[in-house]
Amino acid sequence: MGCPTSDPKSKPVLVRLGADDANTLSSYIKLTGVTRAEAIRRGIRKLTDDLPTATH
């Protein structure tokens, strides 16, 4: 499964998106040139700011 890495991605996630969210994701991918998976990872990382300090 892919190249060796120090940060393996072993947790698959299936998400159903509405049209607006899918369009936003598509626009982001086209603008930045990243993969869909990387764009989603970046979005998840931004959620860290919303978590209470003790949980991350």
Biopython code that builds the backbone (N, CA, C, O; Angstrom):
import numpy as np
from Bio.PDB.StructureBuilder import StructureBuilder

atoms = [
    (1, "MET", "N", (0.829, -1.188, 0.000)),
    (1, "MET", "CA", (0.000, 0.000, 0.000)),
    (1, "MET", "C", (0.868, 1.244, 0.000)),
    (1, "MET", "O", (1.123, 1.774, 1.081)),
    (2, "GLY", "N", (1.329, 1.738, -1.103)),
    (2, "GLY", "CA", (2.077, 2.981, -1.186)),
    (2, "GLY", "C", (3.517, 2.857, -0.720)),
    (2, "GLY", "O", (3.999, 1.775, -0.384)),
    (3, "CYS", "N", (4.172, 3.977, -0.712)),
    (3, "CYS", "CA", (5.584, 4.045, -0.320)),
    (3, "CYS", "C", (5.721, 4.009, 1.198)),
    (3, "CYS", "O", (4.803, 4.410, 1.915)),
    (4, "PRO", "N", (6.873, 3.527, 1.694)),
    (4, "PRO", "CA", (7.119, 3.566, 3.144)),
    (4, "PRO", "C", (7.113, 5.021, 3.633)),
    (4, "PRO", "O", (7.592, 5.919, 2.940)),
    (5, "THR", "N", (6.571, 5.238, 4.820)),
    (5, "THR", "CA", (6.475, 6.581, 5.363)),
    (5, "THR", "C", (6.544, 6.539, 6.884)),
    (5, "THR", "O", (6.270, 5.507, 7.497)),
    (6, "SER", "N", (6.905, 7.650, 7.479)),
    (6, "SER", "CA", (6.915, 7.744, 8.938)),
    (6, "SER", "C", (5.527, 8.094, 9.469)),
    (6, "SER", "O", (5.310, 8.098, 10.681)),
    (7, "ASP", "N", (4.583, 8.387, 8.569)),
    (7, "ASP", "CA", (3.218, 8.734, 8.955)),
    (7, "ASP", "C", (2.236, 7.935, 8.093)),
    (7, "ASP", "O", (1.595, 8.500, 7.207)),
    (8, "PRO", "N", (2.111, 6.615, 8.345)),
    (8, "PRO", "CA", (1.241, 5.793, 7.513)),
    (8, "PRO", "C", (-0.228, 6.206, 7.622)),
    (8, "PRO", "O", (-0.703, 6.578, 8.695)),
    (9, "LYS", "N", (-0.922, 6.135, 6.514)),
    (9, "LYS", "CA", (-2.353, 6.480, 6.461)),
    (9, "LYS", "C", (-3.146, 5.180, 6.384)),
    (9, "LYS", "O", (-3.456, 4.711, 5.289)),
    (10, "SER", "N", (-3.476, 4.596, 7.530)),
    (10, "SER", "CA", (-4.102, 3.281, 7.550)),
    (10, "SER", "C", (-5.578, 3.300, 7.942)),
    (10, "SER", "O", (-6.182, 2.238, 8.092)),
    (11, "LYS", "N", (-6.169, 4.474, 8.110)),
    (11, "LYS", "CA", (-7.565, 4.586, 8.539)),
    (11, "LYS", "C", (-8.418, 5.151, 7.401)),
    (11, "LYS", "O", (-8.498, 6.370, 7.243)),
    (12, "PRO", "N", (-9.056, 4.284, 6.606)),
    (12, "PRO", "CA", (-9.898, 4.793, 5.524)),
    (12, "PRO", "C", (-11.181, 5.422, 6.063)),
    (12, "PRO", "O", (-11.710, 4.995, 7.090)),
    (13, "VAL", "N", (-11.675, 6.444, 5.358)),
    (13, "VAL", "CA", (-12.897, 7.144, 5.745)),
    (13, "VAL", "C", (-13.743, 7.356, 4.493)),
    (13, "VAL", "O", (-13.235, 7.812, 3.468)),
    (14, "LEU", "N", (-15.012, 7.031, 4.573)),
    (14, "LEU", "CA", (-15.944, 7.277, 3.478)),
    (14, "LEU", "C", (-16.889, 8.377, 3.923)),
    (14, "LEU", "O", (-17.499, 8.286, 4.988)),
    (15, "VAL", "N", (-17.013, 9.419, 3.107)),
    (15, "VAL", "CA", (-17.853, 10.557, 3.455)),
    (15, "VAL", "C", (-18.758, 10.888, 2.277)),
    (15, "VAL", "O", (-18.300, 10.946, 1.136)),
    (16, "ARG", "N", (-20.019, 11.100, 2.546)),
    (16, "ARG", "CA", (-20.949, 11.567, 1.518)),
    (16, "ARG", "C", (-21.043, 13.079, 1.638)),
    (16, "ARG", "O", (-21.300, 13.607, 2.720)),
    (17, "LEU", "N", (-20.834, 13.779, 0.521)),
    (17, "LEU", "CA", (-20.863, 15.232, 0.518)),
    (17, "LEU", "C", (-22.057, 15.738, -0.269)),
    (17, "LEU", "O", (-22.475, 15.132, -1.256)),
    (18, "GLY", "N", (-22.593, 16.847, 0.182)),
    (18, "GLY", "CA", (-23.617, 17.539, -0.593)),
    (18, "GLY", "C", (-22.946, 18.275, -1.744)),
    (18, "GLY", "O", (-21.720, 18.381, -1.788)),
    (19, "ALA", "N", (-23.737, 18.777, -2.662)),
    (19, "ALA", "CA", (-23.204, 19.449, -3.843)),
    (19, "ALA", "C", (-22.327, 20.643, -3.485)),
    (19, "ALA", "O", (-21.267, 20.824, -4.083)),
    (20, "ASP", "N", (-22.743, 21.453, -2.531)),
    (20, "ASP", "CA", (-21.964, 22.637, -2.156)),
    (20, "ASP", "C", (-20.589, 22.253, -1.603)),
    (20, "ASP", "O", (-19.575, 22.837, -1.984)),
    (21, "ASP", "N", (-20.565, 21.269, -0.706)),
    (21, "ASP", "CA", (-19.289, 20.837, -0.137)),
    (21, "ASP", "C", (-18.402, 20.192, -1.201)),
    (21, "ASP", "O", (-17.191, 20.413, -1.215)),
    (22, "ALA", "N", (-18.993, 19.404, -2.082)),
    (22, "ALA", "CA", (-18.226, 18.765, -3.153)),
    (22, "ALA", "C", (-17.636, 19.814, -4.091)),
    (22, "ALA", "O", (-16.496, 19.675, -4.536)),
    (23, "ASN", "N", (-18.396, 20.856, -4.393)),
    (23, "ASN", "CA", (-17.899, 21.933, -5.254)),
    (23, "ASN", "C", (-16.766, 22.701, -4.574)),
    (23, "ASN", "O", (-15.781, 23.063, -5.218)),
    (24, "THR", "N", (-16.908, 22.947, -3.277)),
    (24, "THR", "CA", (-15.856, 23.629, -2.525)),
    (24, "THR", "C", (-14.580, 22.796, -2.535)),
    (24, "THR", "O", (-13.493, 23.327, -2.760)),
    (25, "LEU", "N", (-14.707, 21.509, -2.294)),
    (25, "LEU", "CA", (-13.546, 20.614, -2.302)),
    (25, "LEU", "C", (-12.900, 20.597, -3.680)),
    (25, "LEU", "O", (-11.677, 20.684, -3.794)),
    (26, "SER", "N", (-13.701, 20.489, -4.713)),
    (26, "SER", "CA", (-13.184, 20.473, -6.083)),
    (26, "SER", "C", (-12.455, 21.773, -6.418)),
    (26, "SER", "O", (-11.389, 21.750, -7.033)),
    (27, "SER", "N", (-13.018, 22.881, -6.022)),
    (27, "SER", "CA", (-12.386, 24.185, -6.272)),
    (27, "SER", "C", (-11.050, 24.294, -5.551)),
    (27, "SER", "O", (-10.072, 24.792, -6.109)),
    (28, "TYR", "N", (-11.015, 23.823, -4.306)),
    (28, "TYR", "CA", (-9.776, 23.865, -3.523)),
    (28, "TYR", "C", (-8.701, 23.012, -4.190)),
    (28, "TYR", "O", (-7.545, 23.424, -4.288)),
    (29, "ILE", "N", (-9.083, 21.832, -4.643)),
    (29, "ILE", "CA", (-8.138, 20.926, -5.301)),
    (29, "ILE", "C", (-7.571, 21.559, -6.567)),
    (29, "ILE", "O", (-6.367, 21.493, -6.815)),
    (30, "LYS", "N", (-8.432, 22.167, -7.360)),
    (30, "LYS", "CA", (-7.978, 22.816, -8.601)),
    (30, "LYS", "C", (-7.061, 23.996, -8.300)),
    (30, "LYS", "O", (-6.065, 24.204, -8.992)),
    (31, "LEU", "N", (-7.394, 24.760, -7.278)),
    (31, "LEU", "CA", (-6.615, 25.947, -6.930)),
    (31, "LEU", "C", (-5.242, 25.601, -6.372)),
    (31, "LEU", "O", (-4.251, 26.255, -6.698)),
    (32, "THR", "N", (-5.183, 24.565, -5.522)),
    (32, "THR", "CA", (-3.935, 24.242, -4.831)),
    (32, "THR", "C", (-3.124, 23.147, -5.517)),
    (32, "THR", "O", (-1.908, 23.072, -5.339)),
    (33, "GLY", "N", (-3.788, 22.300, -6.297)),
    (33, "GLY", "CA", (-3.094, 21.205, -6.961)),
    (33, "GLY", "C", (-2.809, 20.013, -6.054)),
    (33, "GLY", "O", (-2.042, 19.126, -6.428)),
    (34, "VAL", "N", (-3.412, 19.978, -4.874)),
    (34, "VAL", "CA", (-3.223, 18.838, -3.977)),
    (34, "VAL", "C", (-4.245, 17.754, -4.311)),
    (34, "VAL", "O", (-5.215, 17.999, -5.028)),
    (35, "THR", "N", (-4.015, 16.564, -3.784)),
    (35, "THR", "CA", (-4.968, 15.484, -3.989)),
    (35, "THR", "C", (-6.205, 15.703, -3.125)),
    (35, "THR", "O", (-6.197, 16.502, -2.189)),
    (36, "ARG", "N", (-7.260, 14.980, -3.460)),
    (36, "ARG", "CA", (-8.489, 15.064, -2.664)),
    (36, "ARG", "C", (-8.202, 14.632, -1.226)),
    (36, "ARG", "O", (-8.663, 15.272, -0.281)),
    (37, "ALA", "N", (-7.442, 13.553, -1.061)),
    (37, "ALA", "CA", (-7.122, 13.073, 0.283)),
    (37, "ALA", "C", (-6.358, 14.127, 1.081)),
    (37, "ALA", "O", (-6.656, 14.351, 2.254)),
    (38, "GLU", "N", (-5.371, 14.778, 0.452)),
    (38, "GLU", "CA", (-4.593, 15.807, 1.157)),
    (38, "GLU", "C", (-5.464, 17.002, 1.505)),
    (38, "GLU", "O", (-5.311, 17.578, 2.582)),
    (39, "ALA", "N", (-6.368, 17.383, 0.623)),
    (39, "ALA", "CA", (-7.270, 18.504, 0.913)),
    (39, "ALA", "C", (-8.144, 18.186, 2.125)),
    (39, "ALA", "O", (-8.355, 19.043, 2.983)),
    (40, "ILE", "N", (-8.646, 16.963, 2.195)),
    (40, "ILE", "CA", (-9.470, 16.557, 3.334)),
    (40, "ILE", "C", (-8.635, 16.521, 4.601)),
    (40, "ILE", "O", (-9.099, 16.965, 5.651)),
    (41, "ARG", "N", (-7.399, 15.995, 4.527)),
    (41, "ARG", "CA", (-6.515, 16.001, 5.710)),
    (41, "ARG", "C", (-6.282, 17.422, 6.207)),
    (41, "ARG", "O", (-6.299, 17.672, 7.412)),
    (42, "ARG", "N", (-6.065, 18.347, 5.286)),
    (42, "ARG", "CA", (-5.850, 19.749, 5.686)),
    (42, "ARG", "C", (-7.070, 20.309, 6.398)),
    (42, "ARG", "O", (-6.939, 21.040, 7.380)),
    (43, "GLY", "N", (-8.247, 19.971, 5.910)),
    (43, "GLY", "CA", (-9.475, 20.427, 6.562)),
    (43, "GLY", "C", (-9.608, 19.850, 7.966)),
    (43, "GLY", "O", (-9.999, 20.553, 8.898)),
    (44, "ILE", "N", (-9.285, 18.588, 8.113)),
    (44, "ILE", "CA", (-9.352, 17.945, 9.433)),
    (44, "ILE", "C", (-8.360, 18.602, 10.383)),
    (44, "ILE", "O", (-8.685, 18.853, 11.543)),
    (45, "ARG", "N", (-7.151, 18.883, 9.899)),
    (45, "ARG", "CA", (-6.151, 19.541, 10.759)),
    (45, "ARG", "C", (-6.626, 20.911, 11.230)),
    (45, "ARG", "O", (-6.302, 21.325, 12.343)),
    (46, "LYS", "N", (-7.383, 21.613, 10.408)),
    (46, "LYS", "CA", (-7.896, 22.923, 10.822)),
    (46, "LYS", "C", (-8.876, 22.793, 11.979)),
    (46, "LYS", "O", (-9.059, 23.749, 12.734)),
    (47, "LEU", "N", (-9.508, 21.645, 12.136)),
    (47, "LEU", "CA", (-10.433, 21.428, 13.245)),
    (47, "LEU", "C", (-9.712, 21.419, 14.592)),
    (47, "LEU", "O", (-10.344, 21.621, 15.629)),
    (48, "THR", "N", (-8.426, 21.193, 14.590)),
    (48, "THR", "CA", (-7.640, 21.178, 15.831)),
    (48, "THR", "C", (-7.822, 22.481, 16.601)),
    (48, "THR", "O", (-7.849, 22.471, 17.831)),
    (49, "ASP", "N", (-7.947, 23.590, 15.900)),
    (49, "ASP", "CA", (-8.114, 24.889, 16.557)),
    (49, "ASP", "C", (-9.418, 24.970, 17.353)),
    (49, "ASP", "O", (-9.522, 25.752, 18.299)),
    (50, "ASP", "N", (-10.408, 24.164, 16.971)),
    (50, "ASP", "CA", (-11.707, 24.183, 17.671)),
    (50, "ASP", "C", (-11.748, 23.291, 18.902)),
    (50, "ASP", "O", (-12.689, 23.364, 19.691)),
    (51, "LEU", "N", (-10.721, 22.439, 19.072)),
    (51, "LEU", "CA", (-10.703, 21.513, 20.193)),
    (51, "LEU", "C", (-10.176, 22.181, 21.450)),
    (51, "LEU", "O", (-9.310, 23.054, 21.380)),
    (52, "PRO", "N", (-10.697, 21.773, 22.599)),
    (52, "PRO", "CA", (-10.112, 22.271, 23.850)),
    (52, "PRO", "C", (-8.645, 21.859, 23.920)),
    (52, "PRO", "O", (-8.287, 20.789, 23.427)),
    (53, "THR", "N", (-7.812, 22.665, 24.506)),
    (53, "THR", "CA", (-6.364, 22.456, 24.533)),
    (53, "THR", "C", (-5.986, 21.093, 25.100)),
    (53, "THR", "O", (-5.033, 20.486, 24.611)),
    (54, "ALA", "N", (-6.671, 20.598, 26.085)),
    (54, "ALA", "CA", (-6.300, 19.347, 26.741)),
    (54, "ALA", "C", (-6.468, 18.132, 25.829)),
    (54, "ALA", "O", (-5.892, 17.086, 26.125)),
    (55, "THR", "N", (-7.227, 18.219, 24.735)),
    (55, "THR", "CA", (-7.493, 17.043, 23.916)),
    (55, "THR", "C", (-6.546, 16.891, 22.750)),
    (55, "THR", "O", (-6.602, 15.868, 22.067)),
    (56, "HIS", "N", (-5.679, 17.850, 22.482)),
    (56, "HIS", "CA", (-4.719, 17.687, 21.378)),
    (56, "HIS", "C", (-3.368, 18.036, 21.815)),
    (56, "HIS", "O", (-2.426, 17.962, 21.026)),
]
sb = StructureBuilder()
sb.init_structure("model")
sb.init_model(0)
sb.init_chain("A")
sb.init_seg("    ")
for serial, (resi, resn, name, xyz) in enumerate(atoms, 1):
    if name == "N":
        sb.init_residue(resn, " ", resi, " ")
    sb.init_atom(name, np.array(xyz, "f"), 0.0, 1.0, " ", f" {name:<3s}", serial, name[0])
structure = sb.get_structure()
